[in-house]
Amino acid sequence: MSRLAGKVALITGGARGMGASHVKCFKQEGASVMIADILEEEGRALADQLGGNVQFKKLDVTKRNNWQEVIQYTEDIFGKIDILVNNAGISMNKSFEEITEEDYRKIVDINQISVFLGMQSVLPAMKKTGGGSIVNISSINGIVGGAIGYTDTKFAVRGMTKAAALNLSPYNIRVNSVHPGVIETPMIMQEDSKETIETFSKHIPAGRVAKPEEVTQMVLYLASDESSYSTGSEFIVDGGLTAR
């Protein structure tokens, strides 16, 4: 069964990692997908690899005018937008004492402001379509504490999701957040953190780090009509980590 047949999805940070996993799955499930990412070479390569109903458009998620350009491009190519996955984000392996104001503002711009810009910018397109689903990728650090900057913004995404869900429900637009735990992606498996992550994974109740595809299955559910009565909620995919 094609769970997203006839739908059009815009996925930020879709060039690699979890975003690329979402893109591949959505295509398999019948959606037309716009990959939106700052990583132009990788994004175009993925779109060329998947072909057909998958396209790429460069997006700096911190720029409102760029959001508007990408949304208009998506409508021009595919005719509408049903789904927005706000997946783009960064982490920074710095302590509270080491992080600079410039670092902090960069994390806020990419992880938090971009989600607000994306939701607000896509609203006119979804209103024309008659509804839609917005999936905001937060983190378990939007549930429990962690690194300064990253935790702050991921809590903010959780809060924005709830506020947006209440505000957009009259337009038949659902908004939910997904909170992954430790996922095997390029962002967390960098050389300076890989050993730490592998050691930490032994303390996860599930006994391992998750594959991106395991998060994708939750994102797929929320993007599809199967979750038609779910809005304003957080969905945790962490192998039991926050259950302790």
C-alpha positions as CSV (number, residue, x, y, z in Angstrom):
1,M,0.0,0.0,0.0
2,S,1.3,3.5,-0.8
3,R,0.7,5.4,2.4
4,L,1.5,8.8,0.9
5,A,0.0,8.3,-2.6
6,G,-0.8,11.7,-4.3
7,K,0.8,13.8,-1.6
8,V,3.6,16.3,-1.9
9,A,6.3,16.6,0.8
10,L,8.9,19.3,1.4
11,I,11.8,17.9,3.6
12,T,14.5,20.1,4.9
13,G,17.9,18.8,5.6
14,G,17.0,16.0,3.2
15,A,20.4,15.5,1.6
16,R,21.8,13.1,4.1
17,G,21.3,11.3,7.4
18,M,17.8,11.1,8.7
19,G,16.5,13.5,6.1
20,A,17.7,11.3,3.3
21,S,16.0,8.4,5.0
22,H,12.8,10.3,5.1
23,V,13.1,11.3,1.4
24,K,13.7,7.7,0.2
25,C,10.8,6.3,2.3
26,F,8.3,9.0,1.2
27,K,9.1,8.3,-2.4
28,Q,8.6,4.6,-1.9
29,E,5.3,5.4,-0.3
30,G,4.0,7.3,-3.3
31,A,4.8,10.9,-2.4
32,S,6.4,13.6,-4.6
33,V,9.3,15.0,-2.6
34,M,11.2,18.2,-2.7
35,I,14.6,17.9,-1.0
36,A,15.5,21.3,0.6
37,D,19.0,21.6,1.9
38,I,22.1,23.8,2.1
39,L,24.2,20.9,0.9
40,E,23.7,21.4,-2.8
41,E,26.0,18.7,-4.2
42,E,24.7,16.0,-1.9
43,G,21.1,17.0,-2.4
44,R,21.2,17.0,-6.2
45,A,23.0,13.7,-6.2
46,L,20.2,12.1,-4.1
47,A,17.5,13.6,-6.3
48,D,19.3,12.3,-9.4
49,Q,19.7,8.9,-7.8
50,L,16.0,8.6,-6.9
51,G,14.7,10.3,-10.0
52,G,11.1,10.8,-11.1
53,N,9.1,12.6,-8.5
54,V,12.0,13.7,-6.4
55,Q,13.5,17.1,-6.9
56,F,16.1,19.3,-5.1
57,K,16.1,23.0,-4.3
58,K,18.9,24.7,-2.3
59,L,17.5,26.2,1.0
60,D,19.1,28.2,3.8
61,V,16.5,27.5,6.5
62,T,17.4,30.7,8.3
63,K,16.3,33.0,5.5
64,R,12.5,33.8,5.0
65,N,12.9,34.8,1.4
66,N,14.7,31.6,0.6
67,W,11.8,29.6,2.2
68,Q,9.3,31.5,0.1
69,E,11.3,30.7,-3.1
70,V,11.5,27.0,-2.3
71,I,7.8,26.8,-1.5
72,Q,6.9,28.5,-4.7
73,Y,9.3,26.3,-6.6
74,T,7.7,23.2,-5.1
75,E,4.2,24.4,-6.0
76,D,5.4,25.2,-9.5
77,I,6.8,21.7,-9.9
78,F,4.3,19.5,-8.0
79,G,1.2,21.7,-7.8
80,K,0.8,21.8,-4.0
81,I,2.3,21.0,-0.6
82,D,0.7,18.5,1.8
83,I,3.6,17.8,4.1
84,L,6.4,19.7,5.7
85,V,9.2,17.9,7.6
86,N,11.3,20.4,9.5
87,N,14.3,18.1,9.7
88,A,17.3,20.5,9.3
89,G,19.4,21.0,12.4
90,I,22.9,21.1,13.9
91,S,24.6,20.2,17.1
92,M,27.8,21.5,18.7
93,N,30.2,19.6,20.8
94,K,31.1,22.4,23.2
95,S,30.7,22.8,26.9
96,F,28.7,25.6,28.6
97,E,31.9,27.4,29.3
98,E,33.3,27.1,25.8
99,I,30.2,28.0,23.7
100,T,30.3,31.6,22.4
101,E,27.4,34.0,21.7
102,E,28.0,33.5,18.0
103,D,27.8,29.7,18.4
104,Y,24.6,30.0,20.4
105,R,22.9,32.3,17.9
106,K,23.9,30.0,15.1
107,I,22.2,27.0,16.8
108,V,19.1,29.1,17.6
109,D,18.8,30.3,14.0
110,I,19.2,26.8,12.4
111,N,17.4,24.7,15.0
112,Q,14.6,27.0,16.2
113,I,14.0,30.1,14.0
114,S,14.0,27.9,10.9
115,V,11.1,25.8,12.3
116,F,9.1,29.0,12.9
117,L,9.9,30.3,9.4
118,G,9.1,27.0,7.8
119,M,5.7,26.6,9.4
120,Q,4.7,30.2,8.8
121,S,5.9,30.2,5.2
122,V,4.2,27.0,4.2
123,L,0.8,28.0,5.7
124,P,-0.6,29.7,2.6
125,A,0.2,26.7,0.5
126,M,-1.4,24.3,2.9
127,K,-4.5,26.5,3.2
128,K,-4.9,26.3,-0.5
129,T,-4.6,22.5,-0.4
130,G,-7.2,22.3,2.4
131,G,-4.9,21.0,5.1
132,G,-1.7,19.2,5.7
133,S,0.7,17.7,8.2
134,I,3.8,19.4,9.7
135,V,6.4,17.2,11.4
136,N,9.0,19.0,13.4
137,I,12.1,17.0,14.3
138,S,13.1,17.8,17.8
139,S,15.2,15.4,20.0
140,I,15.0,13.7,23.4
141,N,16.8,16.8,24.4
142,G,13.5,18.5,23.9
143,I,12.3,16.2,26.7
144,V,15.3,16.0,29.0
145,G,18.4,18.1,29.5
146,G,21.6,17.9,27.4
147,A,24.1,20.2,25.7
148,I,23.6,23.9,26.1
149,G,22.1,25.5,22.9
150,Y,21.0,22.2,21.4
151,T,18.7,21.4,24.4
152,D,17.3,24.9,24.5
153,T,16.3,24.9,20.8
154,K,14.9,21.4,20.9
155,F,12.7,22.3,23.9
156,A,11.6,25.4,21.8
157,V,10.6,23.2,18.9
158,R,8.5,21.1,21.2
159,G,6.7,24.2,22.5
160,M,6.3,25.8,19.0
161,T,4.8,22.6,17.8
162,K,2.0,22.7,20.5
163,A,1.4,26.4,19.8
164,A,1.2,26.0,16.1
165,A,-1.1,22.9,16.4
166,L,-3.6,25.0,18.3
167,N,-3.3,27.9,15.9
168,L,-3.5,25.9,12.7
169,S,-6.1,23.3,13.6
170,P,-8.9,25.5,12.0
171,Y,-7.2,25.0,8.7
172,N,-7.0,21.2,9.0
173,I,-3.3,21.4,9.5
174,R,-1.8,19.0,12.0
175,V,1.5,19.7,13.8
176,N,3.5,17.2,15.7
177,S,7.1,16.8,17.0
178,V,9.4,13.7,16.8
179,H,12.0,13.2,19.4
180,P,14.8,10.9,18.3
181,G,17.3,9.5,20.8
182,V,20.8,8.5,19.6
183,I,20.6,7.9,15.9
184,E,23.4,6.7,13.6
185,T,23.8,9.8,11.4
186,P,26.8,11.8,10.2
187,M,25.9,14.6,12.6
188,I,26.5,12.5,15.8
189,M,29.0,10.0,14.4
190,Q,31.7,12.6,13.8
191,E,35.2,11.5,14.8
192,D,35.3,13.7,17.9
193,S,32.2,12.2,19.3
194,K,32.0,8.7,17.8
195,E,33.7,6.9,20.7
196,T,31.6,8.7,23.3
197,I,28.4,7.7,21.4
198,E,29.4,4.1,21.1
199,T,30.1,3.9,24.9
200,F,26.9,5.7,25.7
201,S,24.8,3.3,23.6
202,K,25.5,0.5,26.1
203,H,23.3,2.3,28.6
204,I,20.3,2.5,26.2
205,P,17.6,0.0,27.3
206,A,17.4,-1.2,23.7
207,G,21.1,-1.8,23.8
208,R,22.0,0.0,20.7
209,V,22.0,3.2,18.6
210,A,19.0,3.4,16.3
211,K,19.1,3.4,12.5
212,P,17.6,6.5,10.7
213,E,15.0,4.3,9.2
214,E,13.5,3.6,12.6
215,V,12.8,7.3,13.1
216,T,11.5,7.6,9.5
217,Q,8.7,5.1,10.3
218,M,7.4,7.5,12.9
219,V,7.7,10.5,10.6
220,L,5.9,8.5,7.9
221,Y,3.0,7.7,10.3
222,L,2.6,11.4,11.2
223,A,2.8,12.6,7.6
224,S,0.2,10.1,6.6
225,D,-3.6,10.2,7.1
226,E,-3.2,7.3,9.5
227,S,-2.4,9.9,12.2
228,S,-5.4,12.0,11.4
229,Y,-6.4,12.6,15.1
230,S,-2.8,13.3,16.3
231,T,-1.8,16.9,16.6
232,G,0.1,19.0,19.1
233,S,1.9,15.9,20.5
234,E,5.4,14.7,20.9
235,F,6.5,11.2,19.7
236,I,9.6,9.7,21.2
237,V,11.9,7.3,19.4
238,D,14.7,6.6,21.8
239,G,14.9,2.9,22.6
240,G,13.6,3.5,26.1
241,L,16.3,6.1,27.0
242,T,13.9,8.6,28.6
243,A,11.9,5.9,30.4
244,R,14.5,5.7,33.2
